[in-house]
Amino acid sequence: VPDLTTLARMYLDKSFSLQERWMVTKMIYGAQSDKYDYHMVGFNEDTLTLFLNEVGFCNIERVGNFNLGFQDTSEMVYKGYFVSLNMA
C-alpha cells in the first residue's frame, strides 16, 4: 500500500525533477499500464489503521517489511524515501 503522506511530501519536494514527480504521481494513482494497475484510494498510517480496526484487526503496527523471501514494492525506496505503508 503506498503511503500517501510520504508520497505527498515527495511530490512537494523541490529537489525532485518533473520526471521524478511524474514517477511519484504513478505511485499515487498506479502506473495505469494495464486494467489492474490503478489505485482507487490513498491511505496514510492513521486512515489505514482506522479501517483495519473497523473490520476487526487489532494490535496494528507499522513494520519495515514483511520478510517475504522475495522483493516486491512493499520494500521500495525512491530517492531516499520508503514509499510503502506496511502494516501488520
C-alpha positions in Angstrom: 0.0 0.0 0.0 1.5 3.3 -1.0 2.0 5.8 2.0 0.0 8.8 0.9 1.7 11.1 3.4 5.2 10.2 2.2 4.2 10.5 -1.4 2.7 13.9 -0.8 6.0 15.0 0.8 7.9 13.6 -2.1 5.7 15.3 -4.7 6.2 18.7 -2.9 10.0 18.1 -2.6 11.5 21.0 -4.6 14.6 18.9 -5.3 12.6 16.5 -7.5 12.6 17.0 -11.2 9.5 16.9 -13.3 10.2 13.3 -14.3 10.7 12.3 -10.7 7.4 13.9 -9.7 5.7 12.1 -12.5 7.1 8.8 -11.0 5.6 9.8 -7.7 2.3 10.5 -9.4 2.3 7.0 -10.8 3.0 5.7 -7.3 -0.1 7.6 -6.0 -2.5 6.6 -8.8 -0.9 3.4 -10.1 1.0 3.4 -13.3 -2.2 2.6 -15.2 -0.2 0.3 -17.5 -3.0 -2.3 -17.6 -6.5 -2.7 -16.3 -5.3 -3.8 -12.9 -2.7 -1.1 -12.3 -4.9 1.5 -10.6 -5.1 2.8 -7.1 -8.7 3.7 -6.2 -8.0 5.2 -2.8 -5.0 6.5 -0.8 -4.1 5.7 2.8 -1.8 7.1 5.4 -1.0 5.3 8.7 -3.9 6.8 10.6 -6.6 6.1 7.9 -5.4 2.5 7.2 -5.3 1.7 10.9 -8.8 3.1 11.3 -10.2 0.9 8.6 -8.3 -2.2 9.7 -9.7 -1.7 13.2 -13.2 -1.3 11.9 -13.0 -4.7 10.3 -11.7 -6.5 13.3 -7.9 -6.2 13.2 -6.2 -5.3 16.4 -2.6 -4.5 17.6 -1.8 -3.0 14.3 1.6 -1.6 13.9 3.8 -0.3 11.1 6.6 -2.6 10.0 9.6 -2.1 7.8 9.0 -5.1 5.7 7.1 -8.4 5.7 10.2 -10.7 5.2 8.5 -12.4 2.2 11.7 -14.0 0.9 11.4 -12.0 -2.4 11.5 -8.3 -3.3 8.3 -6.5 -4.1 7.2 -2.9 -4.0 6.5 -3.2 -0.2 10.3 -2.7 0.2 10.6 0.1 -2.4 12.8 3.1 -1.7 12.7 6.0 -4.1 15.2 8.9 -3.8 15.7 8.0 -0.2 12.0 7.8 0.8 10.5 4.5 1.9 7.2 4.6 0.0 5.1 1.7 1.3 2.8 1.7 4.2 3.5 -1.8 5.6 1.1 -2.6 8.5 0.9 -5.9 10.4 
